[in-house]
Amino acid sequence: MPHDLPAALGGRPVRTRPFPAWPSPSVEARAAVNAVFDSGHWWQNGDGAGERLEAALVDRFEVRAAVAVTNGTLALEVALRAAGVGPGDEVVVPATTFVSSASAVSSVGATPVPADVRPDTFSLDLGSARESVTARTKALVVVHLGGQPADLTGARLLCDEKGLLLIEDSAQAVAAAWDGRPVGSAGDMTAMSFQAAKLWPGGEGGAVLIRSDGALAGRVERIANCGRPRGSSDYDHLEPGTNARISEFHAALVLSHMAGTDALWLRRKGTYERLDRALPAGALAAVDPRVTRHDHYMVLLRLPEAALTDGLDNATTVRALAAEGIPARVLFPAWHLLPAFRPPTGAPRSLPVAEGATRSALWLHHRLLLDPDCAEDLPAAWSRVTAHASRLAAGPEVRPTATPKPG
């Protein structure tokens, strides 16, 4: 593949056509929203789209109960509150994840404790998680980052050994599976997100899956419904709660997208497999051989060591790829280094893999995989950018480029 001049340095862009939009407008989604509008039943308190969504989730994930809520962040908060996690408790959370995985812990008054991630997959490093457990640890959150399941076998064993609650953060995975076990089947509870960029977009929305504990399911339902039993609009508040009910409009949108899960997954999978063959070895984050099904919510990329030595970082790479017509984003910063979580005194805990990924890793949204040409365009752009790492890293030649949002 010729290493011609990158567009950021004056060359012609690899791609000028836009990628498919997401969420993708459909007749089914419009009809679902219109049906809610015409029904006059816009809030979840009866036999409506919210209840149908919950029933669909119970059926798909084979769990005891599902409670639809307003968003994925609230799903984590409600799950933690229902389990009694609060002030004085600690919850171990992988350092490489969207900030909500940690901020939900802070929101219930507990302390999120960061653990490092694996250098090959960026999934939770269970050795680091084990080192993070103290006498105050109440729960472990595992994140299915980018659609790749975390090690559910190891996480379940660790939680059983230490007497911890296991919560799966499945905001970025809906049909993935680990060693034949679907996401949502190992954790005591699972938090899902239906935000607009997600695989089942509802604009906003989320859900808590409860694997087997009926009493816990009842607590989740009450907390999400202002402390009242499900279906009640009376003033019979049995415990402090919040209003986390999903709207009927969002629930209807999510249901309309669930039907296309497997067809869209096959399209993403096909493009991803071609990318895997076309990109240099090591450019894509590894897929653990125990992963039975990867949802490919993100294409996770890492810069080669030679490019990092030349001074290239992921932020400059994102701008250079945008100039080539490839919208990308830097990977989530290690949340324990963010101002909201830095300790008031002393240095934050050193987590070298997560901190290195903050500079060297980036991602592409799953909508790019819906265009088969991505399997040719991305490798061409990647080759250009990494071949001219030192010139791009120099800075002045790179003209700032507005990066299209990937969602």
C-alpha positions, 0 to 999 in steps of 0.5 A: 500500500503506497504511503502517499501524503496524508490529507492533513499535510496537503494530500487528497482525502481517502474518502469524501462520501459520508458514512451511514447515519446512526440512528438510522431512520426507519419506517418501523421506528417512525411507526412505533413512535406514532403509535405511542403518540396516538395512544395518548399513553406517554408514560410508563404506568401500565400495559405499554411500550415500557412493559413490552420492552421489559418483557422482551429483555427478560426473554432475550437474556433469560433473567428474573426481571428487567426494569426499564429506566431513563438512561444507562447512568441511572441504571447503574445508580439504581442497581447500586442503590438497590443492592445497598451500596452507599457511603463507606463502601467501595466499588472496583471499576475498570479505569478505561471506561466512560465516566458514568461507570465511576460517577454512578458509584459516587452518586450513591455516596460510595467510592469508585476504586480504579483497576487497570485493564489488559494491554491486549483487549483493554478489558478489566485486568482481574489481577489488578481488580483483585489487588483493588479489593479491600475490606470495604469493597462491596461490588465489582463492575465489569465493562463490556468495552466496545462490544467485547465481553469482559472475562465473566468467568474470572469476574464471577469467581472473584466475586464469589470468593470475596463476597462481592456483588457483580454488576455488568456494565453492558452499555456497549453490548447487547448480544455479545457472549463470553464462552457461550454465556451471553452478557447479562447472565453472570452478573447479579445485575446488569446495566444497559444503555439505549442512548442514541449512539448505542446498538439499540438506540432510543434517543435515551433510555436504559435498563437494569437486568436482575439475574435471579433475586426476586427481592432485589428486583422488587427493590429496583422497581420501587427505587425507579418508581419514586419508592412505590410498587410497580404500577402504583400511582398512589402515595404509597412510598415504601422507601426513598426512590427516584423517578427513573421511569423510561418514557413510552416514546423511548421504549418504543424506539428501543423495541423497534431496533431490537428486531434488526439486531442480528442482521446489523451484527452480521454486517458489522462482523463482515466489515470488521473481519475484512479490517482485521485482515487489511490492517497491520498486525496489532493495530486492532485491539485483540479479541479474547479467544474465549469471546463467543460473540463480539458486538463490534460497538467500537473498532478499537485501534492502537497506534504502533510503537514506532509512531508513538516514538515519533511523537504521534498521539491519538488526538493528532491521529484523530484529526488526521483521520478526519481529514481523510474522511474517517471520523474517529475519537480518542479512547476514554481517558482513564477516569481516575485522572479526571479532575472529578476523581483525583485525590485531594492530596497525593498522586492518584494510583498508577495504572500504566495500561489505562494511562497509556491508552489515554494517549495511544488508543482511539476508536471508530463508531459501529456505524462505519462498519455498516459500509463495507468500503470501510474495510478499504478506506480505513487501512488506506488512511491508517497507512498514510497517517502512521507512515508520516507520524513524525511530520504529523506530530511536528504540529504546525503542518496539521491544520485543525479539522472538525471531527464528525461525531461518530454517533 
